[in-house]
Amino acid sequence: MTGHADTTAAPQASAHIDPVTAAVIHGALENIAIEMGHKLMRMSYSSIIRESEDFGAALTDAEGRQLCECKMSTPLQSGPIPGYIRGILKTLQARGDELKPGDVIMHNDPYGGASHGPDVAFCVPVFLEGALIGFSATTAHHLDIGALTPGSCGIVDAVDTYAEGLQFKAIKVFSEGRRNDAVWHMLRDNIRAAPLVVGDMEAQIKAAEIGADRYLALVRQYGLATVNAAYEHLMDYSERLMRDAIRALPDGDYTATTHIDGYLDDPDPARRDLPIVATVKVRGDRLIVDLTGTAAQLPDKPINMPLEGTVDCAVWLTVRSILLDSTIYGNIPQNSGLTRPIEIVAPKGTLANPTFPAPVIARFCPGNQLADTVMKALAQAVPGQVSAGIGNLRVVAFSGLNEGNHWVHMEIMEGSYGGRPGLDGMDAVDTLYANTRNNPIEDIESHLPLRVDRYELRGDAAAAGQWRGGIGAVREFTFLADGGFSVEGDGHKYRPWGFRGGEDGHTAALRLRDRNGRESELVSKVPYHKVTAGETLISHGPGGGGYGDPLMRDPQAVLDDVLEGFISTETARAAYGVVVKARALDLAATRAERAGRN
């Protein structure tokens, strides 16, 4: 069987509305989503929401079509919200349950639209004169969801979805305005660091309620027919932009393959060196992304990716960012119209479309690699609009006990971008569908028994190219009390791809230093590992691939990299043919060096 995420159905004709009114309503919708995001950040307890901005906020219509989303949020949080709504509606219908004013629905079913279990949504239905007209929804990554080991990332050993933590399938935490206390008791009794997690959940509800109130006020101001006509107009506009961009591509099939590590220390070869394959098929103004050839699912390891909630978002984000670059197109309405021309085909039972109850909680890195693979495929059609291969991310869960109380901290270790036409790759940033921010060192050290000993760019680890690859970061965390950590990562074996003569990027690395200074190498995926006070976790982030022939790089740019400490004088000469002496550029020697290589 093959799974499809097809949004190509033609929309119904929308009522006429003048473009000025449509633009005003568009601005109002976007402001509602932005306000929801700001309120959620200000009310949240944990740094993963407050500082890293690992949350989503959006409004949808009654069917779950996205009207707007919060620009500060990560695509992996706001993007799946329509899927959450569809999953909720389907589940409630199967139960014979109805939505009513005052309901608040909690949902995190990864086989029902959710990205994965720790990304919990709280959805508030919006009613006008007794009729359902839409939803206000927030999502957020929670620090713990009651899995086998502490934290909600680094869970790399779950045998099925039941081992990944609590599952909420369209649960009414408020019913007609009445709080369902039994649900909240269950949450507090089964989640580590419950005050933080439950506090964040309550913040989500309040932010969603604010969005619902603002949306209802907008509808009452302009009238439901006018607001409906405005967002139909906006969706049609977004769809036209996407179809025009696809139509400009040469028809054809463009295929690319990359690999993820899998479980490098596993004796079973079926769990290592797993291919991700993407074929982008351009057919007029339609795009088909076919993932046939991607590795089979791992039935008892959680690096499988939900088709709805992860795979679709990875594909849509990549296509949109390449074909409708905001630096060229400006502010495009972010809504379901953008996805109508794109169809996703994923064979059932693969990493990209697993069968329940295959575990999925560690889908973060494979999903980001899928986005990179789609980028590599599209590079054949639009080489001037892509970057070279990205350095993937890793997520670490730190945890411990303090007088019987759990503390949990989630840290996203940055990757880096590949070089791109006219620009070097961005250094030490979250990549593609994971645009969260880092946690400030001051915040970490003031709240947790951790010390950040080192946070800097890697030395001499920039992939050569006319535009060099981005540089990964070195980060060291020392435990000040006994505790533990777990790691969900990738990119220890396969180098990010260079493009058009650029050098392949640099792999990641992870080490543990004991209190005596001895270091041991770790693989990219580490199940829960106990440590004692004084031990240090050392992370070397990956470097993105280079773009273009290194001998075409501006010698002054090479010198600047030397002076900044990014590369050595030896690398400048070996990789770029640029001779640097006494911290100055020797142009004559550089011309001779480069001429000798042609």
C-alpha positions in Angstrom: 0.0 0.0 0.0 1.0 3.6 -0.6 0.2 6.5 1.6 -0.7 9.8 0.0 -0.8 13.3 1.3 -2.7 14.9 -1.6 -3.9 18.5 -1.4 -4.5 19.0 -5.1 -8.3 19.2 -5.0 -9.6 22.4 -6.6 -11.1 24.8 -4.1 -14.7 26.0 -4.3 -15.1 29.4 -5.8 -15.0 32.0 -3.1 -17.4 35.0 -2.9 -16.1 38.2 -4.4 -14.2 40.4 -2.0 -12.2 43.5 -2.7 -8.4 43.0 -2.2 -8.0 45.8 0.3 -10.5 44.3 2.7 -8.9 40.9 2.2 -5.5 42.3 3.0 -6.9 44.0 6.2 -8.4 40.7 7.3 -5.2 38.9 6.5 -3.3 41.3 8.7 -5.8 40.8 11.5 -5.6 37.0 11.3 -1.8 37.1 11.4 -1.8 39.5 14.3 -4.1 37.1 16.2 -1.6 34.2 15.7 1.3 36.4 16.7 -0.4 37.6 19.9 -1.2 33.9 20.7 2.5 33.2 20.4 3.7 36.1 22.5 1.2 35.3 25.2 2.2 31.6 25.3 5.9 32.5 25.6 5.3 35.0 28.4 3.1 32.5 30.3 5.2 29.4 29.9 7.3 27.9 32.6 9.9 25.9 30.6 12.8 27.3 28.5 11.9 25.1 25.6 8.9 27.3 25.0 10.0 30.5 26.6 13.5 30.7 25.1 13.7 28.1 22.3 10.2 29.0 20.9 9.4 25.3 20.3 5.7 25.9 20.0 3.0 26.6 17.4 -0.1 28.8 17.2 -2.6 28.9 14.4 -6.2 29.4 13.5 -8.1 27.1 11.2 -11.6 27.0 9.7 -14.2 24.4 10.8 -12.6 21.7 8.6 -9.1 22.3 9.8 -7.8 24.4 6.9 -5.1 26.7 8.2 -5.9 30.4 8.0 -2.8 31.8 9.6 0.1 30.8 11.9 2.5 32.5 14.3 5.6 33.6 12.6 7.8 33.1 15.7 6.9 29.4 16.0 8.8 26.5 14.4 7.3 25.0 11.2 7.3 21.6 12.9 4.8 22.9 15.4 2.5 25.2 13.5 2.6 23.2 10.2 0.9 20.1 11.6 -2.0 22.0 13.3 -4.4 21.3 10.4 -3.6 17.6 10.8 -4.3 17.8 14.6 -7.7 19.3 13.8 -8.6 16.6 11.3 -7.5 13.9 13.7 -9.6 15.4 16.5 -12.7 15.6 14.2 -12.2 12.1 13.0 -11.8 10.7 16.5 -14.8 12.5 17.9 -16.9 11.4 15.0 -15.9 7.8 15.6 -17.0 8.1 19.2 -20.2 9.8 18.4 -19.1 12.8 20.5 -19.8 16.4 19.6 -17.9 19.7 20.0 -19.7 22.3 22.1 -18.9 25.8 23.2 -16.5 25.8 26.2 -14.7 22.6 25.1 -10.9 22.4 25.1 -9.4 19.4 23.4 -6.0 17.9 24.1 -4.5 15.8 21.3 -1.0 14.2 20.6 -1.8 11.1 18.5 1.1 10.7 16.1 -1.1 8.5 13.9 -3.9 11.1 14.1 -2.1 14.2 12.7 0.3 15.0 15.6 4.0 15.4 14.9 4.9 13.1 17.7 3.8 12.4 21.3 5.6 15.2 23.2 4.1 17.9 20.8 0.7 18.3 22.6 -2.0 20.4 21.1 -4.8 22.2 22.9 -7.6 23.2 20.6 -10.5 25.6 21.3 -13.5 25.3 19.0 -15.0 28.7 18.0 -18.7 29.0 17.7 -20.9 31.8 16.3 -24.6 31.6 17.2 -24.3 27.8 17.9 -22.4 27.0 14.7 -18.8 25.8 14.6 -16.8 28.3 12.5 -13.2 27.4 13.3 -10.5 26.4 15.8 -7.8 28.2 17.8 -4.9 25.9 18.5 -1.6 25.9 20.2 1.1 23.2 20.2 4.3 22.9 22.2 7.0 20.4 22.9 6.8 19.3 26.5 9.8 18.3 28.6 8.3 15.0 29.7 5.4 12.9 28.6 5.7 9.9 30.9 7.9 7.7 28.7 10.2 4.9 29.9 13.1 7.3 30.7 13.2 11.0 31.7 12.6 13.6 29.1 10.7 13.7 25.8 13.7 13.6 23.5 16.6 11.1 23.4 13.9 8.4 23.6 15.7 6.2 21.1 14.8 2.7 22.5 11.0 2.6 22.5 9.6 -0.6 21.1 6.2 0.9 20.1 4.2 4.0 20.6 2.9 2.8 23.9 6.5 3.0 25.3 6.8 6.6 24.2 4.6 8.1 26.9 1.0 9.1 27.5 -1.3 9.2 24.5 -4.1 11.7 24.3 -6.6 11.2 21.5 -9.1 14.1 21.4 -9.5 14.3 25.1 -11.8 17.0 26.5 -9.8 18.6 29.3 -12.6 21.2 29.6 -16.2 20.1 28.6 -18.6 23.0 28.1 -16.4 25.2 30.3 -16.1 22.6 33.1 -12.6 21.4 34.0 -12.2 17.6 33.8 -10.2 17.2 37.0 -9.6 13.5 36.5 -7.5 14.2 33.4 -5.4 16.7 35.2 -4.8 14.3 38.1 -3.6 11.7 35.7 -1.2 14.1 34.0 0.3 15.3 37.3 0.7 11.7 38.5 2.3 10.3 35.4 4.6 13.1 34.2 8.1 13.9 35.5 8.6 17.6 36.3 4.8 18.0 36.5 4.8 21.6 37.7 6.7 22.7 34.6 4.8 20.5 32.1 1.3 21.2 33.4 2.1 24.9 33.8 3.1 24.9 30.1 -0.1 23.1 29.2 -2.3 25.6 31.1 -0.4 28.4 29.3 -1.3 26.8 26.0 -4.9 26.7 26.8 -5.0 30.4 27.8 -3.2 31.4 24.6 -5.6 29.3 22.5 -8.6 30.9 24.3 -7.2 34.3 23.6 -7.0 33.4 19.9 -10.5 32.1 19.9 -11.8 35.3 21.5 -9.9 37.5 19.0 -11.1 35.4 16.0 -14.7 35.6 17.1 -14.4 39.4 17.6 -13.0 39.7 14.0 -15.9 37.7 12.6 -18.4 39.9 14.5 -16.7 43.0 13.2 -16.7 42.1 9.5 -19.4 39.4 9.3 -18.8 35.7 8.8 -19.4 35.8 5.0 -16.8 38.6 4.6 -14.2 36.8 6.7 -14.8 33.5 4.9 -14.5 35.3 1.5 -11.3 36.9 2.7 -9.5 33.7 3.6 -10.8 31.9 0.6 -9.3 34.7 -1.5 -6.0 34.5 0.5 -5.8 30.7 0.0 -6.5 31.0 -3.7 -3.8 33.7 -3.9 -1.2 31.5 -2.1 -2.1 28.6 -4.3 -1.7 30.7 -7.5 1.8 31.7 -6.3 2.8 28.1 -5.7 1.4 26.9 -9.0 3.1 29.7 -10.9 6.4 28.8 -9.2 6.0 25.1 -10.1 5.0 25.9 -13.7 8.3 27.7 -14.1 10.2 24.5 -13.5 11.2 22.1 -16.3 8.9 19.1 -16.3 10.7 15.9 -15.3 11.7 13.6 -12.5 14.5 14.6 -10.1 15.7 12.0 -7.7 18.1 12.2 -4.8 19.3 9.8 -2.1 20.8 10.6 1.3 21.4 8.4 4.4 20.9 8.6 8.1 23.1 6.8 10.6 20.4 4.7 12.1 21.8 2.7 15.0 25.5 2.5 14.3 26.3 0.3 17.3 23.5 -2.2 16.5 24.7 -5.6 15.2 21.6 -5.8 12.9 22.5 -4.2 9.5 18.8 -3.5 8.9 19.1 -0.8 11.6 22.1 1.0 10.2 22.9 3.1 7.1 19.3 3.8 6.2 18.5 5.5 2.8 16.0 8.3 2.3 15.0 8.7 -1.3 13.0 11.5 -2.8 11.8 11.9 -6.4 10.3 15.2 -7.2 8.1 14.9 -10.2 7.2 18.2 -12.0 3.9 18.0 -14.0 2.9 21.4 -15.2 1.6 23.3 -12.2 1.6 20.3 -9.9 4.4 18.7 -7.9 4.6 15.1 -6.8 7.1 14.1 -4.1 7.6 10.4 -4.3 9.5 8.8 -1.4 9.6 5.3 -2.9 13.0 3.7 -2.1 13.2 5.0 1.4 14.2 2.4 4.0 11.6 0.1 5.6 10.3 1.2 9.0 12.0 0.0 12.1 9.1 -1.7 14.0 10.9 -1.5 17.4 13.0 1.7 17.1 11.4 5.2 17.2 13.1 6.9 14.2 10.0 6.4 12.0 8.3 9.5 10.7 4.5 10.0 10.8 3.3 10.8 7.2 1.0 13.4 8.5 2.6 15.8 11.0 6.3 15.2 10.1 6.8 14.0 6.5 4.3 16.4 5.0 5.6 19.4 6.9 9.2 18.6 5.9 8.2 18.4 2.2 6.0 21.5 2.2 8.5 23.7 4.1 11.3 22.7 1.7 9.3 23.3 -1.5 7.9 26.6 -0.2 11.3 27.9 1.0 13.0 27.1 -2.3 10.3 28.1 -4.8 8.8 31.1 -2.9 11.8 32.6 -1.2 10.6 35.4 1.1 13.5 37.6 0.1 12.0 37.7 -3.4 8.3 37.2 -2.8 8.0 39.1 0.5 5.2 38.2 3.0 3.1 35.4 1.5 0.0 34.3 3.3 0.9 31.1 5.1 -2.2 28.9 4.8 -3.5 25.7 3.3 -3.6 27.1 -0.2 0.2 26.7 -0.5 -0.1 22.9 -0.2 -2.9 22.3 -2.7 -0.6 21.8 -5.7 1.7 19.3 -3.9 1.1 15.6 -3.6 3.2 13.3 -1.4 3.5 9.6 -2.1 5.0 7.4 0.6 4.9 3.5 0.5 3.2 2.1 3.6 5.6 0.4 6.0 8.6 2.7 5.3 10.4 5.2 7.6 8.3 7.9 5.8 4.9 6.2 6.4 5.1 3.7 9.3 2.3 1.4 10.4 0.8 1.7 13.8 2.1 1.0 16.5 5.6 1.5 15.2 7.3 4.1 17.5 8.0 7.6 16.1 9.1 9.8 19.0 12.6 10.2 17.6 11.5 11.3 14.2 13.2 14.7 14.5 16.5 14.1 12.8 15.2 11.7 10.1 12.5 14.3 9.2 15.2 17.0 8.9 17.2 14.7 6.7 14.1 14.1 4.5 13.8 17.9 4.0 17.5 17.9 3.0 16.9 15.1 0.5 14.0 17.0 -1.1 16.4 20.0 -1.3 19.0 17.8 -3.1 16.4 16.6 -5.6 15.2 20.1 -6.4 18.8 21.2 -6.8 18.8 19.5 -10.2 15.9 21.7 -11.3 16.8 25.0 -9.6 20.5 24.8 -8.7 20.7 28.6 -8.1 17.9 28.4 -5.4 19.2 25.8 -3.0 22.0 25.4 -0.4 24.4 22.5 -0.3 23.7 19.8 2.3 22.8 20.8 5.8 24.5 19.6 9.0 21.7 17.9 11.0 20.8 18.6 14.6 20.8 16.6 17.8 18.6 16.9 20.8 19.8 16.1 24.3 17.6 15.4 27.4 19.4 16.2 30.7 17.7 15.1 33.8 18.1 14.2 37.5 16.5 14.2 40.9 16.7 17.0 43.5 15.3 15.9 46.9 13.0 13.5 45.2 11.8 16.0 42.6 12.6 15.5 38.9 14.3 18.2 36.9 14.4 17.8 33.1 16.0 20.0 30.5 15.9 19.7 26.7 18.7 21.2 24.6 18.7 21.4 20.8 22.3 21.3 19.6 22.7 23.3 16.4 23.6 22.1 13.0 24.6 24.4 10.1 23.6 25.2 6.6 25.5 24.5 3.4 26.8 27.2 1.2 24.4 28.9 -1.3 24.8 31.1 -4.3 26.4 34.3 -3.2 26.4 33.4 0.5 28.3 31.2 2.9 26.4 28.6 4.9 25.0 29.9 8.2 27.0 28.8 11.2 25.7 27.0 14.3 21.9 27.3 13.7 18.9 25.1 13.7 18.2 24.0 10.1 15.3 23.6 7.8 12.1 22.6 9.7 13.6 23.3 13.1 14.1 27.0 13.5 14.1 27.1 17.2 16.5 29.3 19.2 19.2 28.2 21.6 18.9 28.4 25.4 21.0 31.2 26.9 23.8 29.9 29.1 22.6 32.2 31.9 19.2 30.6 31.9 20.6 27.1 32.0 23.1 27.7 34.8 20.6 29.7 36.9 17.9 27.0 36.9 19.8 23.7 36.5 22.7 21.7 38.0 24.6 22.1 34.8 27.6 24.2 33.9 28.3 25.2 30.3 32.1 25.1 30.0 32.5 25.7 26.3 30.3 27.2 23.5 32.2 28.1 20.3 32.5 27.4 16.6 34.6 24.4 15.6 38.1 25.3 14.3 39.2 24.4 10.8 35.9 22.7 10.1 34.3 24.7 7.3 33.7 22.8 4.0 35.5 24.4 1.1 33.5 26.0 -1.7 33.1 29.2 -3.7 30.7 29.7 -0.8 31.9 27.7 2.1 29.7 25.5 4.3 28.4 26.6 7.7 30.4 25.7 10.8 29.1 23.6 13.6 29.4 24.4 17.3 31.4 22.8 20.1 29.4 22.7 23.4 30.4 21.2 26.7 28.1 20.6 29.6 29.4 19.5 33.0 27.0 17.9 35.5 27.1 19.6 39.0 25.0 16.8 40.5 24.4 13.2 39.7 21.9 12.7 36.9 21.6 11.4 33.4 21.2 12.2 29.7 19.9 10.7 26.5 20.6 11.8 22.9 18.7 11.7 19.7 21.0 12.7 16.8 22.4 11.8 13.5 25.2 12.7 11.1 28.1 10.9 12.7 28.9 8.8 9.6 27.5 10.6 6.5 28.9 14.0 5.5 26.5 16.7 4.3 26.6 16.8 0.5 28.7 19.4 -1.3 27.3 20.9 -4.5 28.7 22.0 -7.8 32.3 21.2 -6.9 32.0 22.2 -3.2 33.5 20.0 -0.6 31.3 17.7 1.5 30.7 18.9 5.0 31.9 17.7 8.3 30.3 15.0 10.4 29.2 15.4 14.0 30.8 13.8 17.1 29.9 13.2 20.7 32.1 12.3 23.7 31.8 11.8 27.4 34.6 12.8 29.7 34.7 11.3 33.2 36.0 13.0 36.3 39.5 11.7 35.7 39.6 13.4 32.2 39.2 10.1 30.2 37.1 10.5 27.1 34.9 7.9 25.3 33.3 8.2 21.9 29.5 8.0 21.7 27.3 7.1 18.7 24.6 9.5 17.5 21.8 7.9 19.4 22.3 7.3 23.2 19.6 5.8 25.4 19.3 7.1 28.9 22.8 7.1 30.4 23.5 7.7 34.1 26.3 10.1 35.1 27.8 11.4 38.3 28.7 14.9 39.3 31.8 16.1 37.4 31.2 14.3 34.2 31.1 16.3 31.0 29.2 15.8 27.7 31.0 17.2 24.7 29.2 17.8 21.4 30.8 18.7 18.1 28.1 19.9 15.7 28.3 19.1 11.9 29.4 21.5 9.2 27.3 22.0 6.1 28.5 21.3 2.6 30.4 23.7 0.3 28.8 25.2 -2.8 30.9 25.8 -6.0 34.5 25.3 -6.9 36.8 26.4 -4.0 39.3 27.9 -6.4 36.6 30.4 -7.4 36.3 31.8 -3.9 37.3 35.4 -3.4 40.9 35.3 -1.9 39.8 38.2 0.5 37.0 36.0 1.8 39.5 33.2 2.4 41.8 35.6 4.3 38.9 36.8 6.3 38.2 33.2 7.4 41.8 32.8 8.4 41.8 36.0 10.4 38.5 35.0 12.1 40.1 31.7 13.1 37.6 29.7 11.0 40.4 28.0 8.9 44.1 27.7 9.2 46.7 29.1 6.7 47.4 25.5 5.7 43.8 24.9 4.8 43.6 28.2 2.9 46.4 27.0 0.7 45.4 23.3 0.4 41.6 23.8 -0.2 41.5 27.2 -1.9 45.0 27.8 -3.4 45.2 31.0 -1.3 48.5 31.9 0.2 48.5 33.8 3.5 51.7 35.1 5.1 52.1 37.1 8.3 48.2 37.4 8.4 48.2 39.1 5.0 47.2 38.0 1.5 50.0 37.2 -0.9 48.3 37.8 -4.2 51.2 36.9 -6.5 51.7 33.6 -4.7 48.0 32.9 -4.8 47.7 33.5 -8.5 50.6 31.2 -9.1 49.2 28.5 -6.8 45.8 28.6 -8.5 47.3 28.7 -12.0 49.3 25.6 -11.2 46.1 23.6 -10.4 44.3 24.4 -13.7 
